[in-house]
């Protein structure tokens, strides 16, 4: 037997669900959905349509499907929107004539459209909602049932208009009950933007998971293009670039890749930024739920926090360990129980609770939640498992805050010093300013001091209890600079965004990219990354020092007693564009009165 899309109906076992629960929803080096996730989604779709065999699903999923089928009808319409485009949709309509809220779920950016989150739609229906999931225009693989027509608008004004047309359809087919939007990744940005712009102000609540606040700074910040994220996203549309984007968007993408007309790229991204329309969200009073991750590789956490802090509506922000989609993945794609560690399903449980309170009037804990709940990196406890790896036994600690600004209560200055080994050894971080020294390295090469091995995959392992381990002794000193403190008595509570200031000199170029990384170095010499951020200085005069400063991504990290804090500066990380001359020398110096310093935020 096959699904409505023509694919064979897979047989899902407990081992399939355990795969999602223990390994997450991403596979491979970056954006690639786990076969287990797709198997569950296809089997659930067939089951809810009544075309699956009896043993295609484990008992818990069979019961979920049976419960939905008893009280709801499932259809797969195409919704006509602007320009005669048809959007693929999946609808669950509850039985009965009483008004019910509808949860609209714009799909994420992936070749399968709305398909991967089938479990999430059924979970919403089991809570009593009508559900309307749809694939935004242009997303999906040609020929698949869940693919929509048209060109991808990248959450632009046409997508906002489409969202309002989807609401029109929902109210015509499902009744005029309250409307909520829930989205993960691409769907989360569209959810916020539709809510802010809907012509009739019909969106009552938003839950935005692994979301963005400003698309412009997600793509380009501190003069540095985030090239790898854009490359992966373009590859993940479900088709060839010329078939997926219109000429104007292709020109924007080409300008971005080539580093030209960047003012226009920023303008384009800013138009697609929920931050730009925070005043509209505030004016409409839309309750807004955010989640993001500390090592987010697509939508860095700093711009999400900045947007969230501008909201004056009822709001909540969860900050999690890991990377894009990892915390919410299991709960939205197919895990009900038998979880490998406590807290695995909390991210989705809290998103559902937010909707329940604001759409169903549920008397739950939402009114008593802190405004921000920040998970402190790697404070979980783990134990080894048979076959290798580790499993979380106690979840990481979460810190409640009235706002993110409350996280930082002080700061500490760590000055970058030269060294006494003719400039060839590591530098130190100390409490005393030091000027007049210079240290150089060869620019343009990747080093072992890197933000992550693979987009999303490295951070997903963090979420499951296995942060990447670094070996600072093996960092290529010819291609980077390294400074560290002595062992810190009492450790440090890093809370907020660190700032680096130093002077840079490009010996053979008028530009230089610098990437700064903060590491926690244990007594045994191994290290974990705390945070990082690139900066590109342009318009330099070759051979002349210029003092620059930039903020790293925010962090919540407990540096244990006896560990060292280390700062690494290199010129190249595969996440970002390199600007400068490869194999030339970049020199870092410290100028009197503007001494090189790391300002460490403490909480």
N, C-alpha and C positions, 0 to 999 in steps of 0.2 A: 504494500500500500504506500501511497505518497501523500504529502501535504498538499494544501491548496496551491502552493507555489511550485509543485512538481518534484520536490525533493523527497527522497525516501524517508519514511518515518523512523527515526532512531529509537532504539530501546534504551531507556534510562534506568540505571541501577543505583544502588546506594553508593557504589564506588564512583559513579559519575558525580554525584552530589559532594562526595568527600573530596574529589579533585578540586571543585570550586572552593570548598570550605578551607582547604589546606594550601592551595596554590594560587587562588585568586582568579580574576577574569581575564588577565592579559597573558599572552604567550609570546615568546620570541623576543627579539631586540626592539621592543617598542610597541607601536600600535598594531596589535593583532589579537583578535578575540579568541579566547580559549575554545577549542572544539567541544569541551564539556558544556560550556554556556550555550553554544548553538544547538547542541543535541537536546538539552533540556527545553530550550525555547521552541524548537520544531516539534518535539513530542507534546508539549503543552498545547501548542496551536492545534495540532491534530486532535488531541483529546477533547479540547473545548468545542471543536467542530463536530465531534462524534465520529471521527474517522480513524482513531487509534485502536490498536488491539488491546485486549484486556491487560496484558502484562507489560505494556509499554512504559509504565511509570511505577515508581515505588508507592507504597500505600499512602504516605502523607500527601504526596502530590495528587494521587487519584482522588483522595478525599477533598482536597482543595478544588479540583476541577468539578467534581460531582456537586459540591455545594454551590458553586457559581452557576452551573447548568440548571440546577433546580429552581433558581430564582432569577435568572437573567437570560437574555438573548444576546448572541454574539453575531455581529455582522462585520464585513470587510468592505466598506464603501470607498469610493473615490470622491474627494471633495473638490468641487470646481472653485478655483480662485482666480485672481487677477491674471489677465492675459490668456484665459482659456486653459490654464495649467491644471492638471489633476493631481491632487495629493493623495497618496495611499494612506488609509486609516484603518484602525482596528477599534471597534466599538463594543462595549459591554453595556447593555441597557437593562437596568433592574426592572423586575415585574412590578405591577401595581401602579395606581394612578397618583399616589401621594408624591408631592415634590421632593426631589432628592438633589443634593449637590453633585456636580460633575467635576472630576479631576481630568484636566487636559494635560497630556504628556507629549511635548515635542521630542522627537527622537534625537539621540546623540549623533555625532558626526562619525558615521561608520558605513561600510558597504551594505549593511543589512537593514538599514532604516529602523523601524519600530520593533523588529523581531526580537532582538536579544533580551528585552526587558519584559517578556511575556509573564514571567512569574510575578513581577511587580504589578502588572495590571490586574492579575487575578487576586493578588493580595489586597489591592485597593477595592476591588469588587466585593471581596469577602467582608470588608469593613462597612459595606453599604453604599458605596459610591457608584454612580454611573462613571464610566471610564471612556475617554476618547484619546487614543494615542495616534499620532500622525507623523509621517516623515516629511520634514521641511523640503521645499522644492529643490530638485537637483540631486538630492542625496540618495545613494543606493546603487546597486549593480543593475544595469539594464537587463530586463527579463524577469527579475524577481518581483513577486507580488507586493513586497513591502517597499518598492522603489517609487519615488515621486518624479513627475515630469519637471521640465524647466531647467534653468540655470541656477546654480547655488548663489544666493544673495549674501551669504556670510553674515546673517543676522542683521541685515540692513532694513531699510524702510519697506521693501517689498515683503520681507518676512514678517514684519509687524502687521502689515495689512492682511497677509495670509492668516496670521493668528486670529485677527478679528473675524475673518470669514469662517474660520474653524469654530469660533464661538457662535456665530450665526447658525451654522449647521447643527451644533450641539443643542442649542436652544430650540431649534425647530424639531429635532428628532427626539430629544431627551427631556424637554421641558425647560422652564425658565427658573430652575433652582440656582443656588449660588455656584459660582465658577471658581475653581482653584487651578493653579498651574504647578506642576512638578516637573523638573527636568534635571538631567545629569549631563554635565559638560556642555556641548553645543545647545542642547535643549534647555539648560539652565539660563543661559544668556538670553535666548529667545523668550523664555518665560518672563524674565524681568522686563524686557523691552516691550513685549505685547502688553503686559500689565500697565506699564507707564503710558502707553500710547493708545490703548483701545478707545475707540471713538465714543463709546457709551460708558466707559469706566465700569466694566462688568467683572473685572478680576478681583475677587475678594481676598485672596491670599496667594503667596508664592513660596515654594520650597525649591531653592536653587542649590544643587549638589555639585561638588567639584566645579565650582563656578568661576566666572571672571567678573571683574569690576570695570576694567579698562582694557579693551582689546588693543588699543594703540601701544600701551606700555607693556602688554603681554608680548607684542611682536618686536618692539624697539624701545629701549630704555638706556639711559646713560650713554647715548651715542652708539649703542651696540645692537646689531640685528640678531634676533633669536632665530637663526636660520634653520637649525635642526628641527625645532618644533613645527615650523611652517612646512618644511619638506615632508615630514611624516604626515601631517594633516592632508596635504595635497595628494599624497600617495594613497590615502585612506578614504577617498570619496566614493570609490566603487566604479571608476572609469577613468578615461584619459582626460587630461587637463583641458584640452580644447573642446571636449564634449561636455564638460561640467561647468565651465565658467564662461560668461560672455566676454566680449572683447575688452570692455572697460575694466572688468575685474582681472582678466589676464594681464593687462597692462600694469595694474597695481602690483600684482604678484611678481611680474618681471622687474619692475622698478625696485621692489624690495630685495629680490635676489641679487641685483646688480648694484645695490646701494646708491641709487640715484632718485631724485625727486622725492626724497624722504619726507619732506613737509607735506606732500600730497598723501603719502602713505599714512602719516600720522593723522591727517584730517579724516581720511577714510576710516581708520580704526576708531577715532574719537566719536564719530557718528554712530558707531556700533557699540559704544561703551555705556553700560548701565549707569556708571558714575556721571556721565553727562546729563542724565535725566533724573538724578536723585531728587531734584526739587519737584518733579512731577510725581514720583513715587510718594514723597512726603506729603504733597498737597492732596493726594488721593488717600493717604493713610493706609496703604496696603501692607499688612503684616508680612514680613519678609524673613525667611530662614535661609542662612548661608552655611555651607560647609566647604572647607578647603584643607589642604595638607601642607605640612612644613617644607617638604622637598618637592613641591609641585613643579613639574617640568614644562607644562603647557601654559598655565595661568598663574604666575608666581604669586605667592601669598601676600606680598606687600601691597599690591594694587587692589587685592580683594579687601584687605583690612581697611585701606584708605577709603574705599567706596562705602563699606559697611559703617564706618564711623560718621559718614555724612548723612546716614539715614536717621530720621527722627520718628519713624513709625514704630509700632511694636516690632521688635526684631530679635534675632538670636543668631549667634555665630559659633559654630563648632570648628575647632582647629585640631586636626588629627595627625598622627604619625603617618609617614608614607608619601605616596604620589597619587596622581590623578586617578580617581575612580576606585582606588584600592579599598578605602574604608566602606564605601557603600556597595561594593560589587557583589558580595555574597548575598546580601539581603534583598537585592533587586533582581537577581538572576536565578535563584533556585535553592536557597538553603532555609529550611524551616526549623530544624532541631539537630541534635547530635553534633553541635559545633565543636571544633577542636580547642577553642579557648573562650573564656567568658569575655563578653564585650564585642565579639565578632559582629553581631547583628545590631548593636546599639545605634550605629549611625542611621540605618534605615528606620529602626523603631522610633527614633526621635523625630525623623522627618514625618513619619505617619502621624505621630502624636501631635505635631504642629498643625497638620491639616485637620485632624479630628477636632482639635479645640476650636479652630477658626471656621470650619465648615459644618461640623456636626454639633457644635456646642458641647463637646465632651468635657466633663468635669475632671480633667487630668492634671498632671503636674506642670503643664506649660506655663501658667501664670507665675509659678514660683521658680522657674528656671532663672539662672543668672543670664545677663545679656550675652556674655561670652563664656564659653567653656573650653579651656585650652589644655590639650593633652601634652604632657611634658615628655619630650623625646626620650625614648628608650628606657623609661623608668619601669617598664614591665619586667617580670621575672620569667625566665625561660628554663626549660629542661631539655636534654637531648632526647631524640626519638630514635627508635630502631630504624636502621637504614641510613642514618645520617641526618644532619640538620637539627633544628631546635623547634620547640613548640612553646608558646606562651602559656604559663600556668596562672599568672596574676596579671591583670591588665595594667597598662600604664596609668599613672596618676593623672587626674584631671583637676585643673584649677579654675574655680569660678571667679569671674570678674564682672564688675559693673560696666566696664568698657575696656577696650584693648589698651587705652592710655594708662589704665591702672596697673598694667603689668610691669611697667618700668618705674621703679621708685628711686633710682640713683644711677650713677655711672662711675666708671673707673678708667683712668687714662693709662695706657700702656705704650710707652714710647719705643719706637724702633731704633735700635742701636746698630752701629757697624760692628766690627769684630777685630780682634787683635791678630788676625792671621793673614794680613796682607790682602784682605778682601775676599779670601777664598773659602772661608768657613761660614757657618751659620751665624746669624745675628741673634740678638737677645731682645726680649721685651722687658722693660724695666719701668720703674716709676719716675725716672729722671730723664729729662729731655737730652737729646744728643744731636748735634748739628755738625756739618762739615764733612760727613762721610759720603761715600758713594759705593754702590754695588751694582754690577752689571750681569746680564744673562743673555743668552742667545734667543732671539724671538722667533715665533712662528711655528713652534712644534708642540704637539700634544705631550703631556707628561702623565705620570702616575698619580699626580695630584689633580684629580678631575672630579667634577660634581657628581657624576654617576656613570656607571658602565653603559646603561641603556635607558633611554626615556621610558618612564613608567615602570619598567621591569625591576630596576634596582630599588625604587621606592616601594613597590609592592612587597618585596621581600622584607623591607623595614616593617611594614604593617604586620607581617606575619612573624616577626620576631627575629629576623636575621639581617641586621644592618650591615652594610658593606664595611669590611675591615681594611684599613690602609696600613702600609708599612712606610712610615716617613723616612726610615734609613735608606729606602730604595728610591726616594724621589730624586729625579735627575737634577743635581745642583747646577749644572751648566745651563739648564733651561728654565730655572726658577730660582726664587729667593725664599729663604726659610728663616723665621724668627720664632723664638719660644720663650716662655717664662721659665722660672724654676718651678719645682713642684709646689703647688699652691696649698697651703695649710687651710683646711676648712672648705676647699673647693670654691665654686662660684655658681650663683643662680643667674644664668644668662636669660634675660627677659627683654625682648625688644630688638631694635635694629642697630647693629654696630656700625660705626663709621670709620673709614680709613682715610687718612690724609698723608700724602707724601709728595715729593717732587719727582717728576719723570723727565728723562732726557732721551730722545731718539737720536742715535748717532748718525743715521743715514736716511731719515724719513721725516715727513712733516706730520706723522700720525703714529699713535701707539695704542694698542689694546692691552689692558691689564685686567687680569681676573684675580680677585682676592678670595681666599678660602680661610675659614676658621676651623681648626681641628681640636679635638680633645685627645691628648696623647696620654695613654696609660703608662704606669710604671714599667710594664713589660715592653714598651716601645711601640705597641700597636695603637692605631688611632681610629676615631670615627669623625665624620664630618658634622659640623654644627650648622654652618650656613656658608653661602658664597654670593658673589655678584660680580659681573664684568663692568668695565668702564673703558670707553674709548676717547682718548684725547686727540683732537684734530687741530690743524693750524699751528703745529709746533714749529719752532725754528730749530733746525738740526743742530745738535750740539749745545742747545740752551735749555736750562732747567725751567720747568713750569710746575708750580704746586697745584695739585688737584685733590679733590676729596669726593667720596661717594658713600652712600649707605648700602650696606649689605641687606639681604633679605631678613625679615624679622625671625626670631627664634625663641623657643622656650626649651631650655636645655640646662640640666644640672651637671656641672663639672664636678666630679667627686673629689674628695679630699686626697691630696697626694698626686693628682694628675696635673699635667701641664697644658697650658693654652698655647696653641701654635697658630701663626699667621703665615700663609704661603701666598706669594704673588707670582703668577706666570703670565704668559701672553696669549695662550690659546687653550680653549676648551671646545670640544666638538659640538657643544650646544650652540655656539655663537660664531658670528663672523669674525675673522681676524683682519684687522686693519694695520698696516705697517709693511715693513720690508722683511720678508722671511730671511733668516740667517744673519740679520743685522743685530747689533747690540742695543738692547734697551737698558738704560741705567736708572736706578732709583737712588735718589739723594735726599738729604734732610737739610733744609734751609733754615738758618738762624731766624728766630721769630715765627717761623711756620714749621716747627720741627715735625718730623714724621711721627704719627701717633695713631694708635688704635683706641677709639673710644668704645668701651665695652658697656652695654646697658645691663643693669642689675635689677633684680626684683626680690 
